[in-house]
Amino acid sequence: MGQENGRDDERPAHRVTVAPFRLGRTQVTNADYAAFRPFAFEDGTLPVTSVNWFDAIDYCRWLGLKWGLPVRLPTEAEWEFAARGGGQPLYPWGDELPAIEPGRWRDGPEPVAQGEPNSFGLFDMCQNVHEWCGDWYDAGYYAVSPVENPQGPEHGTRRASRGGAWRHQIPVSRCAARSSIPPELRYADYGFRIAV
């Protein structure tokens, strides 16, 4: 996890192991979320946005009951492992920042699964919308992170999130890039994907 030449909160780079898990191939869409909490939307293939961390947790609980599985948000460690696709690339697709096509992400996110998946078959890792993680966020956590299945700090004021988002000047992020906001906030570039 992490990147030694990245931002301060990405250091130190360190090895961890994660227990077996499954991750949604795409970000949760408007159509997915509307089955849980009906709302008006124009395109069911867009990732649901403007959901806070508690909304995402409620959706996971609802879906878990429906499926009979322990659905939850991924940890930061799981998310980064999945984004890297089993290797150590800077981005899910390799080490080079891609050329962004003019007009992409101009006014909002794009439908999920429009590009190529990474080597694990996951779409839109590190782009489209920020994705909530289950962990509390602590900028210094990597210095004390356990090696086995890290779950994040026990408490905090901000929840961790991962991935790039459409409203940034560079709408993609590195696999190691970390972000966070208070869990009660809702932003037009925040969504999530599920883990089991």
C-alpha positions, 0 to 999 in steps of 0.5 A: 500500500502507498507510494514512497514518492507520493503525498505524505499520507501515502507514506510509508509504502508498506506490504499488507495482506487482505483476507479474500473478498469480492468487490463490485465490478462497477460503482453502484448506479442510480438504478441500483440505488433507486431499488433501495431508495426511490428517487428521480434520475435521468440515467440509470447507468450513471453512478449514484452520487450525492450519497454520504457515508451513512447512505452507503452503509444503509444501502449495503445493509439493505442489499446484504439482507436481500442477498443473504450476504455480508455486504459492506464498503471495502477497506482502503487496503482492499480497494487499493489491492483491487485497483492495482489488479494484482500488480504495482502499477501507478494506475489501474491501466499501467504507469502512464497518465492517460490522455483525457478525451476532450469533453469527458466528465465536463458536467458530471460522471459518465455511465459506468463500465464505458472503458476497459476493466483492469486485470481483475475485471473492475471498471472505473477504478481511480476515475468517475467518482470518489468511492467511500471506504469503510475506514476512518481516515488518519493521515499517519495511519500507514506508520502504525497499520497492521500487516494483516487485513488493516481495517483503518483507525478505530475512530476519527472525524473523516471517512476514507475515500479512494479514486479520482472524480469527474470534477477535478482538473485531472479526473483520474487518480493514482491507485495509492492516492487517498482522500477523505471527508466527514461522513455526513457530507454529500457531494456530486462526485462521491459514490461507492461500490460494494464489497463482500 
